Amino acid sequence: PLNSDAFVLDPNFYNWTMSYRLDSDIRRPYGRVRDLTTRKIIAPPKDPNGKVKWRHFNQSSSSVSIEELEIINGKQEIAAWFVSHCLTRSKRETLVRELGNYFE
């Protein structure tokens, strides 16, 4: 029957995923993140189970104030939005602007 557990997998069938996600079988990221100093690609990691190794933040070579640095160090989560077409029919930019009201 159609919705039963008696399912036999066809030997010619495969179930792979190709996506921007790092846990995809075939990874196709939208872009890359490069270290500004070394120009090396740091994200996405080559190992799909790997982590991005961010460079240690050096306050002495930055224009970030001590107060801003304390705020940054207190953060637990991060949000980012990367798009190529900002004005869309779906008005997603309006939603993101509204969501921005809930972040400090």
N, C-alpha and C positions, 0 to 999 in steps of 0.2 A: 504494500500500500504506500501511497505517496508520503504520508507523514509518520512513517514507522521507523524504528531503529535498524531495520534490516536494509542497510544501505551498503552497496558494494561499490567501492571506488574504482572507476575506470582507470586502467593502467596508463592511458594516454592523457589523463587529467592532471593538471597542476594548479596550485592555488598560490600564486605569488602576488605580492603587492609592490607597485612602483609608486613612490610618493616622495614628498619633501621630508617626511618623518624619518628620523634616524633609525627607528626600529623596523623600517620597511625592508623587504627582501632586496629590492633594488632602490637605492637612494638617489633622488634627483633634487637636491636642495635648490632653492630659489637663488641663493647667493652665498657669499662667503664673508667672514669677518677676518680682517687682517690686523696684525699688530702694527701700529703707526710707526714704531721705531724700526723694527726688523723687517717689516713687510711680509712676514710669514703668515700663512693661513692658520688661524687658531680655532675657527669654527666653520662648518661642523667638524667634529673630530674624525680622524680617519677610521678609528675603531668605533663601530656603532654602539658599543657598550661603554665607550670611553667618555671622559668628561672634558669639558673645555678648560684649558689651563689659562686662567686670566693672569695677567701680569700684576704683581703687587703694586698697589696704589702708592705713589710717592708724593706725599703732601708738599714736600719742599720744592718740587719742580712743577707745582700746579697753582692755578689761581683760585682754587677752592678754599674757602675760609674754614677755620677750625669749627665754627658752628655748622657749616654745611657738611663737613667731614663727619661730625658726630651724628648728624641725621642719616647720612649714607651708611655709616657703620651700624646704625640701629635698624636698618631695613632687613626684613626677612624674605620678601618676595620681590619680583621684578616684573614689569610689564613693558612690552615694546610693540610697536605697530609699524610695519614696513609695507608700503604700498606704492604702486607705480601710477595709478590714476586716482587722484584725491577726490574729484567731483564725480560721483557715481549716480546712476539711476536709483539704486537701492538706498541711497543716502546713508551709507555706512559711516561716513565721516561725521554725520550728525550724531549717530549713536556713540561713537568714540568720544566726541566732544562732551556729550552728556556724561559718559562714564568717567571722564576726566574730573568731573566735579566731586567724585568720591575718593580721589587720591590727593595726598598732600604734595 
